[in-house]
């Protein structure tokens, strides 16, 4: 995979940004006044200023559209009304560069406006918060995390649906999903003794240490876990990679418990689930994390080793897949392509201007491919579907996808929370914007049922009808995105798996498959 970038300057590293912030704070601190300066509480003003500066600078530097940082911060500060409805933050009528904090209609604090400077606005925000806490009992009771969440949630709502703030505890869990965590490879459920081992993943530390499904975990370390929540038990099992966890296990009710020592390793959740039927390899992808492309490569190689020339096709199933890491979606699509564009992105920052090309190496050969898609397929799933469809490498079956066609950057904040910020739009290889529109399938299955006559007669003759319907939907896309999506709506199927049945029928009819590939490819220069 190769990536071509626009001309750009490097983003300032977080550490450098914070250092700049502190330098600017020193010069601006004399500009702030408060009518409640004598009051002190446990709110760390310096920590808050650092926190605000990193977040505000990030928004100002890379958000997809040029933001009005002052208006965003003012809106964010007014988000504190969730704790104190009598609070308001406004500009002074006779002095627009002054920000006033009003409490129950009276001025309770003032600060100098930050104009267009994120660092100055960070100072202003922390000063206003300090003043507000000095006069409001609900705000004094609120934790710093509560304050950050109220301000950043309100700011995010002014931007777009995918920009969001994630508090530290939730961010830790999200990082574990994306990057992995220190674990031993088991799934546990609640039990009166503590926890019941529900499954043991092969070739993971727990399996190597001899743990089995049905074992009961009584204690972890020296602590009994009886009565603890599953969340707390999992927190005890997980920990630093390479460190040992000691567990007391009861396997036989009549036998004495025994101790097992297991060394944690990096665990990344499985996202690829392959199965083979009648020469077709059905591969379900549940999300895209750091191991997804690697897992897909292994699944393809295993299928080729098992079936050899008997493989009749791959069915890549991204239905219900909400997305994940962009680089993994690109790398996965690259496994099936011999070259050409996979994805283009663009935004306001020069680094957002990127073109992702496929490498010449391909491990899937020319084996036919069908991609299953639905209205819950989004983001990274849409990258894979659009790339394989536009490159004439796969037919897409199902319903119009969700249309989440923007890229988010993840900033880790000083409190270990995360600000997830939209910074680019995604374009399919043929040039159309994925956002809001999504990917149109070659074959819409929303109106089909298992055993339907339309299924039984998916022949080369029917291919002409499918071709006309697809090209009509594609034509509508150019002038009415919403209408185009409505031409292939998603109707969750409660009974038979019609999408899979259609895929199997088409992959088993080589002439029909090849015909569909031809008409789905965009015209040259489009």
C-alpha positions in Angstrom: 0.0 0.0 0.0 1.3 3.4 -0.8 0.1 6.8 0.4 0.6 10.0 -1.5 0.3 13.2 0.6 -0.3 16.8 -0.2 2.4 19.3 0.7 2.2 19.9 4.5 3.9 21.1 7.6 4.2 18.7 10.5 1.6 19.0 13.2 3.0 20.4 16.5 3.6 17.5 18.9 1.4 17.6 22.0 4.3 18.3 24.3 5.3 21.3 22.2 1.8 22.6 22.2 1.5 22.4 25.9 4.9 24.1 26.3 3.7 26.9 24.1 0.5 27.1 26.0 2.3 27.5 29.3 4.5 30.3 27.8 1.5 32.2 26.6 -0.3 31.7 30.0 2.4 33.6 31.8 2.0 36.6 29.5 -1.9 36.7 29.8 -2.6 35.9 33.4 -2.6 39.6 34.4 -5.5 40.3 32.1 -8.0 38.2 34.2 -10.0 39.5 37.1 -12.7 38.0 39.2 -15.2 39.2 41.8 -14.7 35.9 43.7 -10.8 35.8 43.8 -10.8 35.1 47.6 -12.5 31.8 47.2 -10.5 28.6 46.8 -11.6 25.1 46.0 -10.1 21.8 44.8 -10.3 22.7 41.1 -6.8 22.6 39.6 -6.7 25.8 37.5 -3.3 25.0 35.8 -4.4 21.5 34.9 -7.6 22.8 33.4 -5.8 25.4 31.4 -3.5 22.8 30.0 -6.4 20.6 29.2 -8.4 23.3 27.5 -5.4 24.5 25.5 -4.6 21.1 24.0 -8.2 20.6 23.0 -8.9 24.1 21.7 -5.6 24.2 19.7 -6.4 20.8 18.2 -9.8 22.0 17.1 -8.4 25.2 15.7 -5.6 23.5 13.8 -7.1 20.5 12.1 -11.0 20.5 12.2 -12.3 20.0 8.7 -13.8 23.5 8.5 -12.3 26.7 9.9 -13.9 27.0 13.4 -14.8 30.1 15.2 -12.9 29.1 18.3 -14.3 32.0 20.4 -17.9 31.1 19.7 -17.1 27.4 20.4 -15.6 28.1 23.8 -18.4 30.5 24.7 -20.9 27.7 23.8 -18.9 25.2 25.8 -18.8 27.3 28.9 -22.6 27.8 28.7 -22.8 24.0 28.7 -22.1 24.2 32.5 -25.8 25.0 32.7 -26.4 21.3 33.0 -25.2 21.8 36.6 -26.3 25.4 37.2 -29.2 26.7 35.2 -28.7 30.2 36.6 -25.3 30.5 34.9 -24.6 32.4 31.6 -21.4 33.4 29.9 -21.7 36.4 27.5 -19.7 39.2 25.9 -20.0 42.6 27.5 -22.2 44.8 25.5 -19.9 47.9 25.7 -16.7 45.9 25.6 -16.8 43.0 23.2 -13.3 41.9 24.2 -14.5 41.2 27.7 -16.3 38.0 28.7 -18.7 38.1 31.6 -19.8 35.2 33.8 -23.4 35.9 35.0 -24.9 34.1 38.0 -28.6 34.6 38.4 -28.5 37.8 36.3 -25.6 39.4 38.1 -21.9 39.7 37.0 -19.9 37.2 39.1 -16.7 37.2 37.1 -15.0 38.7 34.0 -12.1 37.7 31.7 -10.5 39.0 28.6 -11.7 37.4 25.3 -9.2 35.1 23.7 -10.0 36.5 20.2 -8.7 33.9 17.8 -6.0 32.5 20.1 -6.8 29.0 21.5 -4.2 29.4 24.3 -5.8 32.7 25.4 -9.3 31.1 25.3 -7.9 28.3 27.5 -7.0 30.8 30.1 -10.4 32.5 29.8 -12.2 29.2 30.1 -10.3 28.0 33.2 -10.8 31.4 34.9 -14.6 31.4 34.2 -14.9 27.9 35.5 -13.0 28.9 38.7 -15.3 31.9 39.2 -18.4 29.8 38.5 -17.4 27.2 41.1 -16.9 29.9 43.7 -20.6 30.9 43.6 -22.4 27.6 42.6 -22.8 24.7 45.0 -23.7 22.2 42.2 -20.5 23.2 40.3 -18.4 22.9 43.4 -19.7 19.3 43.8 -18.9 18.5 40.2 -15.6 16.8 39.5 -13.1 18.2 37.1 -14.1 15.3 34.7 -17.8 16.4 35.0 -16.7 20.0 34.0 -14.7 18.8 31.0 -17.5 16.6 29.8 -20.1 19.4 30.0 -17.9 21.8 28.1 -16.5 19.5 25.4 -19.9 17.8 24.8 -21.4 21.2 24.1 -18.5 22.2 21.8 -18.8 18.9 19.9 -22.5 19.5 19.3 -21.6 22.7 17.5 -19.4 20.9 15.0 -20.6 17.6 13.5 -22.2 14.2 14.6 -18.9 12.4 14.7 -16.8 14.8 16.7 -17.0 13.9 20.4 -15.2 13.9 23.7 -14.6 10.6 25.5 -13.9 10.7 29.3 -10.8 8.9 30.6 -12.5 5.7 31.7 -14.4 5.2 28.5 -11.4 6.2 26.4 -9.3 3.5 28.0 -11.9 0.9 26.9 -12.0 2.3 23.4 -8.2 2.2 23.2 -8.3 -1.4 24.3 -10.7 -2.2 21.4 -8.5 -0.5 18.8 -5.0 -1.3 20.1 -5.4 -4.3 22.4 -4.9 -4.8 26.1 -2.9 -6.8 28.6 -5.0 -10.0 29.1 -4.9 -13.8 29.1 -7.4 -14.8 26.5 -10.6 -15.8 28.4 -14.2 -14.7 28.6 -15.8 -14.8 32.0 -19.3 -14.6 33.4 -20.7 -14.1 36.9 -20.7 -16.9 39.4 -21.3 -17.2 43.1 -17.7 -18.3 43.6 -16.5 -15.2 41.7 -16.3 -15.8 38.0 -17.0 -18.7 35.6 -14.6 -19.2 32.6 -17.0 -19.2 29.6 -14.4 -19.7 26.9 -10.7 -20.0 26.5 -9.0 -18.7 23.3 -6.6 -21.2 21.7 -2.9 -20.3 21.8 -3.4 -17.6 24.4 -1.8 -17.5 27.8 -4.8 -18.9 29.7 -4.9 -22.0 27.3 -1.2 -22.5 27.6 -1.5 -22.4 31.4 -4.2 -25.1 31.4 -7.3 -23.1 32.1 -10.5 -24.7 30.8 -14.1 -23.7 30.0 -16.1 -24.3 33.2 -13.3 -23.4 35.6 -14.3 -21.1 38.5 -12.0 -18.3 39.5 -12.2 -17.8 43.2 -9.5 -15.2 43.7 -7.1 -13.0 41.7 -3.8 -12.2 43.5 -4.7 -12.4 47.1 -8.1 -10.9 46.7 -11.4 -12.9 46.8 -13.5 -11.9 43.8 -16.8 -13.3 45.2 -19.5 -10.6 44.9 -17.5 -8.4 42.6 -19.0 -7.1 39.4 -17.8 -8.6 36.1 -16.3 -5.2 35.2 -14.2 -5.2 38.3 -13.2 -8.9 37.8 -12.1 -8.1 34.3 -10.1 -5.1 35.5 -8.3 -7.5 37.9 -7.5 -10.0 35.2 -6.3 -7.4 32.7 -3.1 -5.4 33.4 0.4 -4.6 32.2 1.6 -6.8 29.3 4.3 -9.2 30.4 3.2 -9.1 34.1 1.9 -12.2 35.9 -1.5 -12.6 37.3 -2.1 -15.3 39.9 -5.5 -16.9 40.1 -7.1 -19.5 42.5 -9.1 -22.0 40.4 -11.8 -24.5 41.4 -12.4 -27.1 38.7 -13.9 -30.0 40.7 -16.3 -29.2 43.5 -14.9 -32.2 45.5 -11.2 -31.3 45.0 -9.2 -28.6 46.5 -8.7 -25.3 44.5 -5.3 -24.9 42.8 -3.3 -21.9 41.8 -2.5 -20.9 38.2 0.0 -18.2 37.2 -0.5 -16.7 33.8 1.6 -14.0 32.1 -0.4 -11.4 30.3 0.1 -10.6 26.7 -1.3 -8.1 24.3 -4.8 -9.2 23.3 -6.5 -7.7 20.3 -10.2 -8.8 19.8 -10.9 -11.0 16.9 -12.7 -9.3 14.0 -12.4 -11.9 11.2 -14.7 -14.9 11.3 -14.3 -17.2 8.3 -16.3 -20.3 7.4 -16.4 -22.4 4.2 -19.4 -24.0 2.5 -19.5 -25.6 -1.0 -16.3 -24.0 -2.1 -17.3 -20.5 -1.1 -15.4 -18.8 1.7 -17.7 -16.6 3.8 -15.7 -14.1 5.9 -17.5 -11.9 8.4 -15.8 -8.7 9.5 -17.2 -7.3 12.7 -15.0 -4.1 12.9 -11.6 -2.9 12.0 -8.9 -2.9 14.7 -5.1 -3.1 14.5 -5.1 -6.8 13.7 -8.0 -7.0 11.1 -5.9 -6.9 7.9 -3.5 -9.4 9.4 -6.4 -11.7 10.3 -7.9 -11.4 6.9 -4.6 -12.4 5.2 -4.3 -15.4 7.5 -7.9 -16.4 6.7 -7.3 -16.2 2.9 -4.1 -18.2 3.1 -5.8 -20.8 5.2 -8.7 -21.1 2.8 -6.3 -21.4 -0.2 -4.3 -24.1 1.6 -7.4 -26.0 2.6 -9.3 -25.8 -0.7 -6.7 -24.9 -3.3 -8.2 -24.6 -6.8 -11.6 -25.7 -5.4 -12.3 -22.1 -4.0 -15.2 -20.7 -6.1 -15.4 -17.3 -4.4 -15.0 -15.1 -1.4 -18.0 -13.5 0.4 -16.8 -10.5 2.4 -19.5 -9.8 4.9 -19.4 -6.2 6.4 -23.1 -6.0 7.3 -23.6 -4.3 10.7 -19.9 -3.3 10.7 -19.6 0.2 12.2 -16.0 0.8 10.9 -12.8 1.4 12.8 -9.3 2.1 11.8 -8.8 3.6 8.3 -5.4 2.1 7.7 -6.7 -1.3 8.4 -9.6 -0.9 5.9 -7.1 0.3 3.3 -4.7 -2.6 4.0 -7.5 -5.1 3.8 -8.8 -3.8 0.5 -5.2 -3.9 -0.8 -5.1 -7.7 -0.3 -7.6 -8.1 -3.2 -6.3 -5.4 -5.5 -3.3 -5.4 -7.9 -3.0 -1.6 -8.1 -5.0 1.6 -8.5 -6.7 3.9 -6.0 -8.3 2.6 -2.8 -9.4 5.9 -1.2 -8.9 9.7 -1.3 -9.3 12.0 1.7 -9.3 15.8 1.9 -9.9 18.4 4.6 -8.6 21.8 5.7 -5.3 20.7 7.0 -2.6 19.8 4.3 -2.0 16.5 6.0 -5.6 15.5 5.3 -5.0 15.5 1.6 -4.1 11.8 1.0 -4.4 9.3 -1.8 -4.1 5.6 -0.9 -3.0 3.3 -3.7 -2.9 -0.5 -3.8 0.4 -2.3 -4.1 0.9 -4.7 -7.0 1.0 -7.8 -4.7 -2.3 -9.6 -4.4 -2.9 -12.8 -2.4 -6.4 -13.6 -3.5 -5.6 -14.1 -7.2 -8.6 -13.6 -9.5 -11.1 -15.5 -7.3 -14.6 -13.9 -7.6 -15.6 -11.7 -4.7 -19.0 -10.6 -3.4 -19.3 -8.0 -0.6 -22.4 -8.0 1.6 -23.5 -4.6 2.8 -26.4 -3.1 4.7 -27.6 0.2 6.3 -25.5 -0.4 9.4 -22.2 -0.8 7.4 -20.2 2.4 7.9 -16.9 4.1 7.6 -14.1 1.6 7.2 -16.6 -1.0 5.9 -17.6 1.5 3.2 -14.0 2.0 2.2 -13.6 -1.7 1.4 -16.9 -2.0 -0.4 -16.4 1.1 -2.6 -12.8 0.3 -3.5 -13.5 -3.3 -4.6 -16.6 -2.2 -6.5 -15.0 0.7 -8.3 -12.0 -1.3 -9.2 -14.2 -4.0 -10.7 -12.9 -6.5 -8.2 -16.2 -7.4 -6.4 -20.0 -7.1 -6.7 -21.8 -5.6 -3.8 -25.1 -7.1 -2.6 -27.6 -5.9 0.0 -28.7 -2.3 0.8 -27.3 1.2 0.6 -24.7 1.6 3.3 -24.9 4.1 6.2 -22.8 6.9 4.6 -20.4 7.7 7.3 -17.7 9.2 5.0 -15.5 11.3 7.2 -12.2 10.6 8.9 -11.6 11.4 12.6 -8.3 12.0 14.4 -8.0 10.9 18.0 -6.2 13.2 20.4 -5.2 11.9 23.8 -5.7 14.6 26.3 -3.7 15.3 29.5 -6.4 13.6 31.6 -6.1 10.4 29.4 -9.5 11.2 27.8 -9.8 11.6 24.1 -11.1 14.2 21.7 -12.2 12.6 18.5 -12.3 15.2 15.8 -13.5 15.1 12.2 -10.7 16.3 9.9 -11.3 14.9 6.4 -13.9 13.6 3.9 -13.6 10.3 2.1 -13.9 9.8 -1.7 -14.3 6.5 -3.4 -11.8 5.7 -6.2 -14.3 7.0 -8.8 -14.5 10.3 -7.0 -17.9 10.3 -5.3 -18.2 11.4 -1.7 -19.0 8.6 0.7 -20.4 10.9 3.4 -24.2 10.8 3.7 -24.5 8.9 0.4 -22.7 5.7 1.2 -22.2 2.8 -1.3 -24.9 1.6 -3.7 -25.0 -2.2 -4.1 -25.0 -3.8 -7.5 -28.0 -5.9 -6.4 -30.6 -4.6 -3.9 -32.1 -7.3 -1.8 -34.5 -5.3 0.3 -37.5 -6.5 -1.6 -36.4 -10.1 -2.0 -37.3 -13.1 0.0 -35.7 -16.6 0.2 -37.1 -18.7 -2.7 -38.5 -15.6 -4.4 -38.8 -15.8 -8.2 -36.3 -13.0 -8.5 -33.7 -15.2 -6.8 -34.5 -18.3 -8.8 -34.0 -16.5 -12.1 -30.8 -14.7 -11.4 -29.4 -15.6 -14.8 -27.6 -13.8 -17.5 -31.0 -12.6 -18.8 -31.9 -11.1 -15.5 -28.5 -9.5 -15.4 -29.8 -6.9 -17.9 -32.6 -5.9 -15.5 -30.2 -5.6 -12.6 -27.8 -3.6 -14.8 -30.5 -1.0 -15.7 -31.6 -0.7 -12.1 -28.1 -0.2 -10.8 -27.2 2.4 -13.5 -30.5 4.3 -12.7 -29.6 4.5 -9.0 -26.1 5.6 -9.9 -27.5 8.4 -12.1 -29.8 9.6 -9.4 -26.8 9.9 -7.1 -25.4 12.9 -9.0 -28.4 15.2 -8.3 -30.2 13.7 -5.2 -28.2 11.8 -2.7 -31.2 11.1 -0.3 -33.3 9.8 -3.2 -30.5 7.6 -4.4 -30.3 5.9 -1.0 -34.0 5.5 -0.9 -33.9 3.5 -4.1 -32.1 0.7 -2.3 -33.3 0.9 1.3 -32.3 -1.4 4.2 -35.0 -3.7 5.6 -33.4 -5.9 8.3 -34.1 -9.5 7.4 -35.7 -11.5 10.2 -35.6 -14.9 8.6 -33.6 -16.4 5.8 -30.3 -14.8 4.8 -31.3 -13.5 1.4 -28.0 -11.5 0.9 -25.9 -14.6 1.4 -28.2 -16.7 -0.9 -27.9 -14.1 -3.7 -24.2 -14.0 -3.3 -23.9 -17.8 -3.6 -26.1 -17.8 -6.7 -24.2 -15.1 -8.5 -20.7 -16.5 -7.6 -21.8 -19.8 -9.0 -22.8 -18.2 -12.3 -19.5 -17.0 -13.7 -20.9 -15.3 -16.8 -23.4 -13.3 -14.7 -20.7 -12.4 -12.2 -18.4 -11.1 -14.9 -21.2 -9.1 -16.5 -22.0 -7.4 -13.2 -18.4 -6.5 -12.6 -18.3 -4.8 -16.0 -21.3 -2.5 -15.6 -20.5 -1.6 -12.0 -17.1 -0.1 -12.9 -17.2 3.7 -13.3 -16.7 5.0 -16.8 -13.1 6.1 -17.7 -12.4 9.6 -16.4 -15.4 9.6 -14.0 
